[in-house]
Amino acid sequence: MTRTIVVPAILHPRRLAWTALVVVTLVVAVMFIIVPARSWLELRSEVESRRVEIETLEADTARLEQRILDLKTDAEIERIARSEYNLVYPNEEAYAVLPPPPPQDRTGTAE
């Protein structure tokens, strides 16, 4: 007597092969969509932070270029010479204001 084995439809080899193919295709599709999307989002954030950095550097560059132009004028050179180096013209007197002396001990005890 021959026995016939009845295989449920879900376990049929052809159906299993198609199911496996669909699962593998979905996994591959997710890898090719999710991973690049995550990288793209990270790069977008990086681009934005670099853009802010560039704007800051451009502002610094503009400020320094203005400083260069200022340093090429006689008035700015004179201002720096007077304020930072205490230079004066010949026959000109410079005065300095000294800080007040420290308070004296009024308790009458010797230190």
N, CA, C and O atoms as a MOPAC input file, in Angstrom:
PM7 MOZYME 1SCF
protein

 N      0.79900 1    -1.14000 1     0.00000 1
 C      0.00000 1     0.00000 1     0.00000 1
 C      0.87700 1     1.25000 1     0.00000 1
 O      1.85000 1     1.34600 1     0.74700 1
 N      0.52800 1     2.15500 1    -0.81000 1
 C      1.31000 1     3.37800 1    -0.89200 1
 C      0.64200 1     4.46500 1    -0.08600 1
 O     -0.57600 1     4.63900 1    -0.06100 1
 N      1.48100 1     5.14000 1     0.53300 1
 C      0.96500 1     6.23500 1     1.33500 1
 C      1.22600 1     7.54200 1     0.61200 1
 O      2.28800 1     7.75100 1     0.02500 1
 N      0.31000 1     8.34800 1     0.66400 1
 C      0.52300 1     9.68200 1     0.11000 1
 C      0.60200 1    10.65400 1     1.28100 1
 O     -0.21300 1    10.66000 1     2.20300 1
 N      1.59300 1    11.43300 1     1.18100 1
 C      1.79200 1    12.42000 1     2.24000 1
 C      1.14700 1    13.71400 1     1.77900 1
 O      1.43600 1    14.23300 1     0.70100 1
 N      0.30200 1    14.19600 1     2.59300 1
 C     -0.36200 1    15.45500 1     2.27900 1
 C      0.41400 1    16.57100 1     2.98500 1
 O      0.52100 1    16.60900 1     4.21100 1
 N      0.93500 1    17.45000 1     2.18400 1
 C      1.71200 1    18.57700 1     2.70400 1
 C      0.79300 1    19.79300 1     2.71700 1
 O      0.15400 1    20.10900 1     1.71300 1
 N      0.72900 1    20.47200 1     3.86100 1
 C     -0.10100 1    21.67000 1     3.87400 1
 C      0.37300 1    22.66200 1     2.82000 1
 O      1.55800 1    22.70300 1     2.48600 1
 N     -0.53200 1    23.44400 1     2.30800 1
 C     -0.21200 1    24.37200 1     1.22300 1
 C      0.88300 1    25.35900 1     1.62500 1
 O      1.68500 1    25.77900 1     0.79000 1
 N      0.91200 1    25.72200 1     2.88800 1
 C      1.92300 1    26.69600 1     3.34100 1
 C      3.32100 1    26.11900 1     3.26200 1
 O      4.28100 1    26.87200 1     3.09800 1
 N      3.46800 1    24.81400 1     3.37400 1
 C      4.79200 1    24.19100 1     3.35700 1
 C      5.16300 1    23.63200 1     1.99000 1
 O      6.17000 1    22.93600 1     1.86300 1
 N      4.39600 1    23.91300 1     1.00300 1
 C      4.69600 1    23.41900 1    -0.34500 1
 C      6.02800 1    24.02400 1    -0.79100 1
 O      6.24500 1    25.22400 1    -0.62300 1
 N      6.92200 1    23.20600 1    -1.35800 1
 C      8.26900 1    23.69600 1    -1.71300 1
 C      8.24900 1    24.91600 1    -2.62600 1
 O      9.06000 1    25.82900 1    -2.46900 1
 N      7.33800 1    24.92900 1    -3.56200 1
 C      7.29900 1    26.06200 1    -4.47400 1
 C      6.87200 1    27.32800 1    -3.72000 1
 O      7.42300 1    28.40400 1    -3.95200 1
 N      5.91400 1    27.20000 1    -2.84100 1
 C      5.44500 1    28.34500 1    -2.06600 1
 C      6.55600 1    28.81500 1    -1.12200 1
 O      6.73700 1    30.01800 1    -0.93500 1
 N      7.29800 1    27.87900 1    -0.52900 1
 C      8.41300 1    28.25400 1     0.34000 1
 C      9.49000 1    29.01000 1    -0.43600 1
 O     10.06000 1    29.97900 1     0.06600 1
 N      9.76300 1    28.56600 1    -1.64700 1
 C     10.76800 1    29.22300 1    -2.47500 1
 C     10.34600 1    30.66100 1    -2.79000 1
 O     11.15900 1    31.58200 1    -2.70600 1
 N      9.08500 1    30.84900 1    -3.15100 1
 C      8.59500 1    32.19700 1    -3.45200 1
 C      8.59900 1    33.07000 1    -2.20300 1
 O      8.94800 1    34.24900 1    -2.26100 1
 N      8.21500 1    32.49100 1    -1.09000 1
 C      8.21800 1    33.24800 1     0.16200 1
 C      9.64500 1    33.67300 1     0.52100 1
 O      9.88500 1    34.81900 1     0.90000 1
 N     10.57700 1    32.74100 1     0.39600 1
 C     11.98000 1    33.06100 1     0.68400 1
 C     12.49200 1    34.14200 1    -0.26700 1
 O     13.20800 1    35.05100 1     0.15500 1
 N     12.13100 1    34.04900 1    -1.53400 1
 C     12.56100 1    35.04300 1    -2.51500 1
 C     11.99600 1    36.42600 1    -2.16900 1
 O     12.70200 1    37.43000 1    -2.27000 1
 N     10.74400 1    36.47300 1    -1.76900 1
 C     10.12700 1    37.75100 1    -1.40100 1
 C     10.80400 1    38.32800 1    -0.15600 1
 O     11.07900 1    39.52600 1    -0.10300 1
 N     11.07100 1    37.49300 1     0.83600 1
 C     11.72000 1    37.95800 1     2.06400 1
 C     13.11900 1    38.48200 1     1.76100 1
 O     13.49500 1    39.55500 1     2.23400 1
 N     13.88200 1    37.74200 1     0.98700 1
 C     15.23600 1    38.18100 1     0.63600 1
 C     15.18100 1    39.47900 1    -0.15000 1
 O     15.98900 1    40.38000 1     0.07700 1
 N     14.23400 1    39.57900 1    -1.07300 1
 C     14.09700 1    40.80600 1    -1.86500 1
 C     13.76100 1    41.99500 1    -0.96100 1
 O     14.30800 1    43.08300 1    -1.14500 1
 N     12.87500 1    41.80000 1     0.00500 1
 C     12.52400 1    42.87500 1     0.93300 1
 C     13.71500 1    43.28400 1     1.79400 1
 O     13.93300 1    44.47300 1     2.02700 1
 N     14.47600 1    42.31600 1     2.26300 1
 C     15.65500 1    42.62200 1     3.08700 1
 C     16.66900 1    43.42600 1     2.28300 1
 O     17.22400 1    44.41100 1     2.76800 1
 N     16.90200 1    42.99100 1     1.04500 1
 C     17.85100 1    43.70300 1     0.18700 1
 C     17.33000 1    45.11300 1    -0.10900 1
 O     18.09400 1    46.07800 1    -0.08600 1
 N     16.04500 1    45.22600 1    -0.38400 1
 C     15.46400 1    46.54400 1    -0.66200 1
 C     15.60100 1    47.45400 1     0.55800 1
 O     15.92800 1    48.63200 1     0.41100 1
 N     15.35900 1    46.93600 1     1.73600 1
 C     15.49800 1    47.73100 1     2.95700 1
 C     16.95000 1    48.17200 1     3.12100 1
 O     17.21500 1    49.31700 1     3.48900 1
 N     17.88700 1    47.27000 1     2.85200 1
 C     19.30700 1    47.63100 1     2.97700 1
 C     19.67700 1    48.74400 1     2.00200 1
 O     20.46200 1    49.63000 1     2.33800 1
 N     19.11500 1    48.70000 1     0.80200 1
 C     19.45900 1    49.70300 1    -0.20100 1
 C     18.66800 1    50.99400 1    -0.04500 1
 O     18.98800 1    51.99300 1    -0.68800 1
 N     17.63700 1    50.99000 1     0.80100 1
 C     16.85000 1    52.20400 1     1.01100 1
 C     17.13700 1    52.81700 1     2.37800 1
 O     17.40200 1    54.01500 1     2.46800 1
 N     17.09000 1    52.02700 1     3.42600 1
 C     17.23300 1    52.55700 1     4.78700 1
 C     18.65600 1    53.03500 1     5.06300 1
 O     18.85200 1    54.13600 1     5.57700 1
 N     19.63000 1    52.22700 1     4.73200 1
 C     21.02600 1    52.58900 1     5.03400 1
 C     21.44000 1    53.86000 1     4.29700 1
 O     22.00600 1    54.75700 1     4.92200 1
 N     21.18200 1    53.97500 1     2.99400 1
 C     21.53400 1    55.24600 1     2.33600 1
 C     20.71700 1    56.43100 1     2.86000 1
 O     21.22400 1    57.55000 1     2.93400 1
 N     19.47300 1    56.19100 1     3.21800 1
 C     18.65900 1    57.28700 1     3.74800 1
 C     19.23700 1    57.79500 1     5.06500 1
 O     19.28600 1    59.00300 1     5.29300 1
 N     19.66700 1    56.90100 1     5.91500 1
 C     20.27800 1    57.30100 1     7.18300 1
 C     21.56800 1    58.07700 1     6.92300 1
 O     21.81800 1    59.10300 1     7.55700 1
 N     22.38100 1    57.58900 1     5.99500 1
 C     23.62300 1    58.29600 1     5.65700 1
 C     23.31200 1    59.67600 1     5.08700 1
 O     24.00600 1    60.64700 1     5.39000 1
 N     22.28500 1    59.76400 1     4.27500 1
 C     21.90400 1    61.03500 1     3.68000 1
 C     21.49100 1    62.03000 1     4.76500 1
 O     21.87000 1    63.20000 1     4.71100 1
 N     20.71900 1    61.56900 1     5.74300 1
 C     20.29700 1    62.44600 1     6.83600 1
 C     21.49500 1    62.91500 1     7.65800 1
 O     21.55700 1    64.08000 1     8.05100 1
 N     22.44100 1    62.02200 1     7.91900 1
 C     23.64500 1    62.40400 1     8.65400 1
 C     24.45400 1    63.43300 1     7.87000 1
 O     24.96900 1    64.39400 1     8.44200 1
 N     24.56300 1    63.22700 1     6.56100 1
 C     25.31400 1    64.16500 1     5.72800 1
 C     24.62100 1    65.52000 1     5.66800 1
 O     25.28400 1    66.55600 1     5.63100 1
 N     23.29300 1    65.51600 1     5.65800 1
 C     22.55600 1    66.77500 1     5.66200 1
 C     22.85500 1    67.57100 1     6.92000 1
 O     23.04400 1    68.78600 1     6.86400 1
 N     22.89800 1    66.89200 1     8.04200 1
 C     23.22900 1    67.54700 1     9.30700 1
 C     24.66100 1    68.08600 1     9.26400 1
 O     24.92300 1    69.19800 1     9.72200 1
 N     25.56900 1    67.30800 1     8.72100 1
 C     26.97000 1    67.73100 1     8.60600 1
 C     27.10300 1    68.95000 1     7.69800 1
 O     27.86400 1    69.87000 1     7.99800 1
 N     26.36700 1    68.95900 1     6.59300 1
 C     26.40700 1    70.08800 1     5.65800 1
 C     25.91400 1    71.35400 1     6.35300 1
 O     26.49800 1    72.42500 1     6.18600 1
 N     24.84600 1    71.23400 1     7.12800 1
 C     24.30700 1    72.40200 1     7.82900 1
 C     25.31100 1    72.94600 1     8.84100 1
 O     25.48300 1    74.16000 1     8.94800 1
 N     25.97600 1    72.06100 1     9.58400 1
 C     26.95900 1    72.54200 1    10.55900 1
 C     28.15300 1    73.18600 1     9.85200 1
 O     28.70600 1    74.16900 1    10.34600 1
 N     28.54600 1    72.65000 1     8.72100 1
 C     29.65300 1    73.26100 1     7.95400 1
 C     29.23600 1    74.61200 1     7.39400 1
 O     30.04800 1    75.53500 1     7.32800 1
 N     27.96100 1    74.73700 1     6.98400 1
 C     27.47400 1    76.00700 1     6.46000 1
 C     27.55000 1    77.09100 1     7.54500 1
 O     27.95100 1    78.22200 1     7.26900 1
 N     27.16800 1    76.74300 1     8.76200 1
 C     27.25400 1    77.68900 1     9.87600 1
 C     28.71100 1    78.06000 1    10.13600 1
 O     29.03200 1    79.22300 1    10.37800 1
 N     29.58300 1    77.06700 1    10.08600 1
 C     31.01400 1    77.32600 1    10.29700 1
 C     31.57100 1    78.25400 1     9.21800 1
 O     32.36300 1    79.15000 1     9.51200 1
 N     31.15700 1    78.03900 1     7.97600 1
 C     31.61900 1    78.88900 1     6.87400 1
 C     31.14100 1    80.32000 1     7.07600 1
 O     31.90100 1    81.26500 1     6.86300 1
 N     29.87800 1    80.48800 1     7.48700 1
 C     29.36400 1    81.84000 1     7.72400 1
 C     30.14800 1    82.54200 1     8.82800 1
 O     30.43400 1    83.73600 1     8.73400 1
 N     30.49000 1    81.79900 1     9.86600 1
 C     31.28400 1    82.37700 1    10.95200 1
 C     32.66900 1    82.79100 1    10.45600 1
 O     33.15900 1    83.87400 1    10.77800 1
 N     33.28200 1    81.92600 1     9.68000 1
 C     34.61900 1    82.23400 1     9.14900 1
 C     34.57500 1    83.41200 1     8.18100 1
 O     35.49700 1    84.22700 1     8.16000 1
 N     33.51600 1    83.51100 1     7.38300 1
 C     33.39800 1    84.64100 1     6.46600 1
 C     33.23200 1    85.94500 1     7.23800 1
 O     33.77800 1    86.97600 1     6.84500 1
 N     32.48200 1    85.90100 1     8.33200 1
 C     32.32100 1    87.10500 1     9.16000 1
 C     33.66200 1    87.49500 1     9.78400 1
 O     34.00700 1    88.67500 1     9.83900 1
 N     34.41500 1    86.49900 1    10.25300 1
 C     35.74700 1    86.77900 1    10.81400 1
 C     36.67900 1    87.35900 1     9.75100 1
 O     37.44500 1    88.28400 1    10.02000 1
 N     36.60300 1    86.80900 1     8.55300 1
 C     37.43700 1    87.29800 1     7.45600 1
 C     37.10900 1    88.74800 1     7.13500 1
 O     38.01200 1    89.56200 1     6.94200 1
 N     35.82200 1    89.07500 1     7.07600 1
 C     35.41500 1    90.46000 1     6.79500 1
 C     35.91100 1    91.39400 1     7.89400 1
 O     36.38900 1    92.49300 1     7.61600 1
 N     35.79100 1    90.94500 1     9.15100 1
 C     36.26200 1    91.76900 1    10.27400 1
 C     37.77200 1    91.99000 1    10.18600 1
 O     38.25500 1    93.09900 1    10.41200 1
 N     38.51400 1    90.93300 1     9.85900 1
 C     39.97300 1    91.06300 1     9.76900 1
 C     40.38900 1    91.91100 1     8.56700 1
 O     41.36600 1    92.65400 1     8.64600 1
 N     39.66000 1    91.80700 1     7.45900 1
 C     39.96700 1    92.65600 1     6.30500 1
 C     39.73600 1    94.12700 1     6.64500 1
 O     40.50100 1    94.99500 1     6.22500 1
 N     38.67500 1    94.40200 1     7.41000 1
 C     38.43300 1    95.78000 1     7.84200 1
 C     39.54300 1    96.24600 1     8.77300 1
 O     39.96500 1    97.40100 1     8.71300 1
 N     40.01500 1    95.35200 1     9.63100 1
 C     41.12000 1    95.68900 1    10.54600 1
 C     42.38200 1    96.02500 1     9.75000 1
 O     43.11100 1    96.95300 1    10.10100 1
 N     42.63500 1    95.28000 1     8.69100 1
 C     43.80100 1    95.55200 1     7.83300 1
 C     43.68700 1    96.94800 1     7.22800 1
 O     44.64900 1    97.71700 1     7.21500 1
 N     42.49100 1    97.26100 1     6.72700 1
 C     42.28800 1    98.59400 1     6.14200 1
 C     42.47600 1    99.68100 1     7.19300 1
 O     43.05900 1   100.72800 1     6.90900 1
 N     41.98200 1    99.43700 1     8.40700 1
 C     42.14900 1   100.42000 1     9.47900 1
 C     43.62000 1   100.61400 1     9.82700 1
 O     44.06000 1   101.73900 1    10.06300 1
 N     44.37400 1    99.52900 1     9.85900 1
 C     45.78800 1    99.61900 1    10.23100 1
 C     46.63800 1   100.32000 1     9.17500 1
 O     47.79400 1   100.65500 1     9.43300 1
 N     46.08000 1   100.54100 1     8.00000 1
 C     46.81100 1   101.25500 1     6.95300 1
 C     46.61900 1   102.77000 1     7.05300 1
 O     47.18700 1   103.52100 1     6.26000 1
 N     45.82400 1   103.21800 1     8.01900 1
 C     45.60200 1   104.66400 1     8.16800 1
 C     46.50100 1   105.21900 1     9.26700 1
 O     46.81900 1   104.53300 1    10.23900 1
 N     46.89900 1   106.47000 1     9.09300 1
 C     47.75500 1   107.13300 1    10.08700 1
 C     47.03200 1   107.30200 1    11.42100 1
 O     47.64300 1   107.18700 1    12.48300 1
 N     45.75200 1   107.57000 1    11.36100 1
 C     44.99600 1   107.80500 1    12.59600 1
 C     44.97200 1   106.54200 1    13.47200 1
 O     45.12600 1   106.63200 1    14.69100 1
 N     44.78500 1   105.39900 1    12.87000 1
 C     44.74400 1   104.14900 1    13.65300 1
 C     46.12800 1   103.80600 1    14.19400 1
 O     46.26100 1   103.33200 1    15.32300 1
 N     47.14200 1   104.04400 1    13.39500 1
 C     48.50500 1   103.79100 1    13.86900 1
 C     48.82100 1   104.69100 1    15.05400 1
 O     49.41200 1   104.24600 1    16.03700 1
 N     48.43000 1   105.95000 1    14.96000 1
 C     48.66900 1   106.87600 1    16.07100 1
 C     47.88000 1   106.45700 1    17.30800 1
 O     48.40600 1   106.50000 1    18.42000 1
 N     46.63800 1   106.05800 1    17.12700 1
 C     45.81600 1   105.63100 1    18.26100 1
 C     46.45000 1   104.44400 1    18.97700 1
 O     46.51100 1   104.42400 1    20.20700 1
 N     46.92100 1   103.46100 1    18.22200 1
 C     47.56600 1   102.28200 1    18.82000 1
 C     48.86400 1   102.67100 1    19.51500 1
 O     49.14600 1   102.20500 1    20.61900 1
 N     49.65800 1   103.53000 1    18.86600 1
 C     50.93600 1   103.95600 1    19.46200 1
 C     50.70100 1   104.67200 1    20.78800 1
 O     51.45900 1   104.47300 1    21.73700 1
 N     49.67700 1   105.48800 1    20.86500 1
 C     49.39800 1   106.23000 1    22.09900 1
 C     48.79500 1   105.32400 1    23.17600 1
 O     49.20300 1   105.38000 1    24.33600 1
 N     47.83000 1   104.49500 1    22.79500 1
 C     47.11800 1   103.72700 1    23.82600 1
 C     47.87100 1   102.48100 1    24.28100 1
 O     47.85600 1   102.15800 1    25.46800 1
 N     48.51600 1   101.79000 1    23.37900 1
 C     49.14900 1   100.52800 1    23.75600 1
 C     50.63300 1   100.65600 1    24.09500 1
 O     51.16500 1    99.87200 1    24.88100 1
 N     51.29800 1   101.65000 1    23.49700 1
 C     52.73800 1   101.77300 1    23.70400 1
 C     53.12500 1   103.06100 1    24.42700 1
 O     54.31100 1   103.31900 1    24.63400 1
 N     52.14700 1   103.86600 1    24.80900 1
 C     52.37400 1   105.11400 1    25.54400 1
 C     53.36700 1   106.04100 1    24.83700 1
 O     54.18000 1   106.69800 1    25.48800 1
 N     53.29900 1   106.09000 1    23.53100 1
 C     54.18600 1   106.96300 1    22.77000 1
 C     53.55400 1   108.34200 1    22.65400 1
 O     52.33200 1   108.48100 1    22.61800 1
 N     54.41600 1   109.36400 1    22.59600 1
 C     53.95400 1   110.74900 1    22.45600 1
 C     54.81800 1   111.44300 1    21.41400 1
 O     55.91200 1   110.98100 1    21.08800 1
 N     54.31800 1   112.54800 1    20.90000 1
 C     55.10900 1   113.35700 1    19.97700 1
 C     56.20400 1   114.08100 1    20.75200 1
 O     56.07800 1   114.26400 1    21.96300 1
 N     57.28100 1   114.49700 1    20.07600 1
 C     58.30200 1   115.29100 1    20.75500 1
 C     57.66500 1   116.57000 1    21.33700 1
 O     56.73900 1   117.13400 1    20.75600 1
 N     58.17100 1   117.00100 1    22.47100 1
 C     57.67000 1   118.18000 1    23.19300 1
 C     56.23800 1   117.99500 1    23.69800 1
 O     55.55600 1   118.97600 1    23.99500 1
 N     55.79100 1   116.77900 1    23.79400 1
 C     54.45500 1   116.50100 1    24.31800 1
 C     54.63100 1   115.73600 1    25.62700 1
 O     55.50700 1   114.87700 1    25.72000 1
 N     53.82800 1   116.02800 1    26.62200 1
 C     53.95200 1   115.35700 1    27.91000 1
 C     52.83500 1   114.33400 1    28.06800 1
 O     51.68700 1   114.58200 1    27.69800 1
 N     53.19100 1   113.18900 1    28.61900 1
 C     52.19400 1   112.14700 1    28.86600 1
 C     51.98000 1   112.02200 1    30.35500 1
 O     52.93700 1   112.06500 1    31.12900 1
 N     50.76200 1   111.87100 1    30.75700 1
 C     50.41900 1   111.69400 1    32.16700 1
 C     49.73300 1   110.35800 1    32.33400 1
 O     49.00700 1   109.89000 1    31.45700 1
 N     49.98400 1   109.75400 1    33.49400 1
 C     49.33700 1   108.48000 1    33.80400 1
 C     48.64500 1   108.61000 1    35.14500 1
 O     49.18200 1   109.22200 1    36.06800 1
 N     47.48500 1   108.05000 1    35.25400 1
 C     46.74400 1   108.06700 1    36.50700 1
 C     47.01200 1   106.73900 1    37.20300 1
 O     46.73900 1   105.66500 1    36.66600 1
 N     47.55200 1   106.84300 1    38.40900 1
 C     47.89100 1   105.64400 1    39.16300 1
 C     46.70000 1   105.18800 1    39.99100 1
 O     45.84900 1   106.00000 1    40.35100 1
 N     46.63300 1   103.92000 1    40.29000 1
 C     45.53800 1   103.43500 1    41.13800 1
 C     45.74800 1   103.91800 1    42.56700 1
 O     46.88200 1   104.18700 1    42.96300 1
 N     44.68800 1   104.03200 1    43.33800 1
 C     44.83900 1   104.49800 1    44.72000 1
 C     45.63500 1   103.48600 1    45.53700 1
 O     45.63800 1   102.29600 1    45.22100 1
 N     46.32000 1   103.96200 1    46.60100 1
 C     47.09100 1   103.03100 1    47.43600 1
 C     46.14000 1   102.10500 1    48.19400 1
 O     44.97400 1   102.44300 1    48.39500 1
 N     46.62800 1   100.95500 1    48.60900 1
 C     45.76700 1   100.03500 1    49.35800 1
 C     45.38800 1   100.64000 1    50.70300 1
 O     46.17100 1   101.40800 1    51.26200 1
 N     44.22600 1   100.32300 1    51.23600 1
 C     43.81900 1   100.89700 1    52.52700 1
 C     44.77400 1   100.44400 1    53.63300 1
 O     45.26500 1    99.31600 1    53.63900 1
 N     45.02100 1   101.37600 1    54.58100 1
 C     45.91600 1   101.06100 1    55.69500 1
 C     45.13700 1   100.37000 1    56.80200 1
 O     43.92800 1   100.55500 1    56.94500 1
 N     45.84600 1    99.58200 1    57.56900 1
 C     45.23100 1    98.87900 1    58.68800 1
 C     44.97600 1    99.88300 1    59.80100 1
 O     45.93600 1   100.47300 1    60.29500 1
 N     43.74600 1   100.10900 1    60.22100 1
 C     43.40400 1   101.13600 1    61.21300 1
 C     43.18800 1   100.53200 1    62.60000 1
 O     42.72500 1   101.23200 1    63.50000 1
 N     43.50500 1    99.27300 1    62.79400 1
 C     43.27400 1    98.65700 1    64.10600 1
 C     44.37800 1    99.02400 1    65.09000 1
 O     44.21500 1    98.86800 1    66.30100 1
 N     45.47000 1    99.49700 1    64.58500 1
 C     46.54500 1    99.91500 1    65.48500 1
 C     47.49100 1    98.78500 1    65.82300 1
 O     48.40600 1    98.98800 1    66.62200 1
 N     47.32200 1    97.63200 1    65.26800 1
 C     48.23000 1    96.52200 1    65.53500 1
 C     49.28100 1    96.46500 1    64.45800 1
 O     49.02500 1    96.75500 1    63.28900 1
 N     50.45900 1    96.08900 1    64.87500 1
 C     51.54600 1    95.96200 1    63.90400 1
 C     51.43300 1    94.61800 1    63.21200 1
 O     51.07500 1    93.60900 1    63.82000 1
 N     51.73700 1    94.63000 1    61.96600 1
 C     51.68100 1    93.36500 1    61.20800 1
 C     53.00600 1    92.68500 1    61.17000 1
 O     53.13400 1    91.61400 1    60.57600 1

